[in-house]
């Protein structure tokens, strides 16, 4: 038998779920939002040489 109580198992699942959601948020931010923001920044940057930057 397991030495963990039901409450300890539930707390472990809650902690794993929180870590999963934090990982998903980090993946979404660094994998999707940041590249799109950088692309928009590059396209909208001021270029004094008529687009030949």
N, CA, C and O atoms as a DFTB+ gen file, in Angstrom:
212 C
 N C O
     1  1       0.827      -1.197       0.000
     2  2       0.000       0.000       0.000
     3  2       0.865       1.251       0.000
     4  3       2.024       1.226       0.413
     5  1       0.288       2.324      -0.462
     6  2       0.993       3.596      -0.504
     7  2       1.015       4.230       0.878
     8  3       0.065       4.094       1.649
     9  1       2.094       4.916       1.181
    10  2       2.201       5.561       2.484
    11  2       1.616       6.967       2.478
    12  3       1.597       7.629       3.515
    13  1       1.136       7.435       1.322
    14  2       0.557       8.765       1.239
    15  2      -0.935       8.718       1.556
    16  3      -1.638       7.787       1.164
    17  1      -1.400       9.729       2.265
    18  2      -2.827       9.813       2.551
    19  2      -3.557      10.377       1.343
    20  3      -2.940      10.859       0.394
    21  1      -4.855      10.311       1.394
    22  2      -5.660      10.834       0.287
    23  2      -5.437      12.329       0.112
    24  3      -5.335      12.815      -1.015
    25  1      -5.361      13.052       1.206
    26  2      -5.131      14.507       1.139
    27  2      -3.778      14.824       0.499
    28  3      -3.672      15.755      -0.300
    29  1      -2.756      14.062       0.843
    30  2      -1.434      14.286       0.254
    31  2      -1.447      14.002      -1.248
    32  3      -0.810      14.715      -2.023
    33  1      -2.172      12.963      -1.654
    34  2      -2.280      12.653      -3.081
    35  2      -3.010      13.768      -3.829
    36  3      -2.616      14.145      -4.933
    37  1      -4.073      14.291      -3.223
    38  2      -4.814      15.383      -3.856
    39  2      -3.950      16.639      -3.968
    40  3      -3.981      17.322      -4.992
    41  1      -3.188      16.946      -2.931
    42  2      -2.297      18.116      -2.978
    43  2      -1.224      17.927      -4.046
    44  3      -0.849      18.881      -4.728
    45  1      -0.737      16.715      -4.190
    46  2       0.237      16.427      -5.236
    47  2      -0.343      16.657      -6.624
    48  3       0.324      17.206      -7.501
    49  1      -1.594      16.231      -6.818
    50  2      -2.244      16.453      -8.108
    51  2      -2.473      17.936      -8.375
    52  3      -2.323      18.395      -9.507
    53  1      -2.834      18.682      -7.339
    54  2      -3.022      20.127      -7.498
    55  2      -1.709      20.779      -7.882
    56  3      -1.679      21.624      -8.777
    57  1      -0.632      20.406      -7.227
    58  2       0.684      20.979      -7.530
    59  2       1.097      20.630      -8.957
    60  3       1.611      21.486      -9.677
    61  1       0.878      19.379      -9.373
    62  2       1.203      18.987     -10.752
    63  2       0.373      19.770     -11.764
    64  3       0.885      20.165     -12.812
    65  1      -0.897      19.995     -11.461
    66  2      -1.756      20.756     -12.372
    67  2      -1.275      22.197     -12.483
    68  3      -1.253      22.758     -13.578
    69  1      -0.891      22.800     -11.361
    70  2      -0.392      24.181     -11.384
    71  2       0.896      24.255     -12.191
    72  3       1.063      25.172     -12.996
    73  1       1.808      23.311     -11.993
    74  2       3.055      23.300     -12.760
    75  2       2.783      23.114     -14.254
    76  3       3.443      23.735     -15.087
    77  1       1.826      22.270     -14.590
    78  2       1.460      22.069     -15.990
    79  2       0.922      23.359     -16.596
    80  3       1.294      23.723     -17.711
    81  1       0.055      24.047     -15.872
    82  2      -0.513      25.295     -16.390
    83  2       0.553      26.382     -16.518
    84  3       0.533      27.161     -17.471
    85  1       1.477      26.437     -15.572
    86  2       2.578      27.407     -15.686
    87  2       3.454      27.091     -16.898
    88  3       3.872      27.997     -17.620
    89  1       3.729      25.816     -17.116
    90  2       4.506      25.422     -18.289
    91  2       3.784      25.745     -19.584
    92  3       4.405      26.184     -20.553
    93  1       2.484      25.532     -19.607
    94  2       1.691      25.854     -20.787
    95  2       1.675      27.356     -21.050
    96  3       1.751      27.793     -22.198
    97  1       1.577      28.142     -19.982
    98  2       1.595      29.596     -20.135
    99  2       2.955      30.064     -20.651
   100  3       3.021      30.932     -21.521
   101  1       4.039      29.498     -20.122
   102  2       5.378      29.871     -20.585
   103  2       5.572      29.479     -22.046
   104  3       6.140      30.249     -22.822
   105  1       5.108      28.294     -22.430
   106  2       5.212      27.860     -23.823
   107  2       4.432      28.804     -24.742
   108  3       4.912      29.194     -25.806
   109  1       3.232      29.159     -24.312
   110  2       2.405      30.047     -25.130
   111  2       3.063      31.408     -25.282
   112  3       3.070      31.976     -26.374
   113  1       3.612      31.931     -24.201
   114  2       4.224      33.256     -24.248
   115  2       5.480      33.252     -25.113
   116  3       5.614      34.071     -26.022
   117  1       6.397      32.335     -24.830
   118  2       7.676      32.342     -25.537
   119  2       7.594      31.696     -26.917
   120  3       8.429      31.985     -27.774
   121  1       6.622      30.841     -27.150
   122  2       6.525      30.167     -28.436
   123  2       5.598      30.832     -29.419
   124  3       5.752      30.669     -30.629
   125  1       4.631      31.585     -28.915
   126  2       3.628      32.170     -29.806
   127  2       3.620      33.689     -29.722
   128  3       3.758      34.359     -30.746
   129  1       3.462      34.243     -28.533
   130  2       3.294      35.688     -28.391
   131  2       4.581      36.452     -28.710
   132  3       4.549      37.414     -29.478
   133  1       5.695      36.044     -28.139
   134  2       6.942      36.788     -28.323
   135  2       7.394      36.827     -29.789
   136  3       7.741      37.904     -30.274
   137  1       7.405      35.692     -30.520
   138  2       7.790      35.784     -31.938
   139  2       6.851      36.675     -32.749
   140  3       7.301      37.413     -33.625
   141  1       5.552      36.612     -32.463
   142  2       4.607      37.465     -33.188
   143  2       4.833      38.926     -32.851
   144  3       4.760      39.781     -33.733
   145  1       5.103      39.224     -31.599
   146  2       5.361      40.608     -31.199
   147  2       6.644      41.126     -31.845
   148  3       6.701      42.276     -32.280
   149  1       7.666      40.284     -31.907
   150  2       8.924      40.710     -32.533
   151  2       8.726      40.932     -34.039
   152  3       9.292      41.865     -34.609
   153  1       7.935      40.089     -34.670
   154  2       7.671      40.260     -36.098
   155  2       6.923      41.566     -36.349
   156  3       7.237      42.295     -37.290
   157  1       5.939      41.858     -35.512
   158  2       5.207      43.115     -35.649
   159  2       6.124      44.308     -35.386
   160  3       6.010      45.336     -36.054
   161  1       7.024      44.179     -34.426
   162  2       7.962      45.256     -34.128
   163  2       8.886      45.507     -35.317
   164  3       9.148      46.656     -35.672
   165  1       9.376      44.437     -35.927
   166  2      10.275      44.592     -37.081
   167  2       9.555      45.237     -38.258
   168  3      10.139      46.054     -38.969
   169  1       8.296      44.878     -38.467
   170  2       7.553      45.429     -39.590
   171  2       7.189      46.890     -39.371
   172  3       7.085      47.659     -40.327
   173  1       6.995      47.270     -38.118
   174  2       6.551      48.634     -37.850
   175  2       7.694      49.558     -37.442
   176  3       7.448      50.720     -37.117
   177  1       8.917      49.083     -37.450
   178  2      10.046      49.918     -37.065
   179  2      10.272      51.019     -38.094
   180  3      10.063      50.829     -39.292
   181  1      10.690      52.141     -37.609
   182  2      10.959      53.286     -38.471
   183  2      12.207      53.029     -39.291
   184  3      13.224      52.590     -38.755
   185  1      12.140      53.298     -40.583
   186  2      13.268      53.111     -41.471
   187  2      13.446      54.372     -42.298
   188  3      12.620      54.641     -43.170
   189  1      14.494      55.159     -42.060
   190  2      14.682      56.415     -42.784
   191  2      15.175      56.227     -44.220
   192  3      15.275      57.207     -44.958
   193  1      15.484      55.003     -44.636
   194  2      16.044      54.760     -45.972
   195  2      15.004      54.199     -46.928
   196  3      15.341      53.403     -47.804
   197  1      13.754      54.596     -46.778
   198  2      12.680      54.184     -47.680
   199  2      12.529      52.665     -47.775
   200  3      12.385      52.115     -48.867
   201  1      12.563      51.993     -46.620
   202  2      12.355      50.550     -46.593
   203  2      13.551      49.720     -46.945
   204  3      13.406      48.515     -47.151
   205  1      14.740      50.299     -47.029
   206  2      15.937      49.536     -47.380
   207  2      16.807      49.291     -46.165
   208  3      18.033      49.351     -46.254
   209  1      16.188      49.017     -45.035
   210  2      16.936      48.790     -43.791
   211  2      17.225      47.323     -43.605
   212  3      17.846      46.937     -42.614
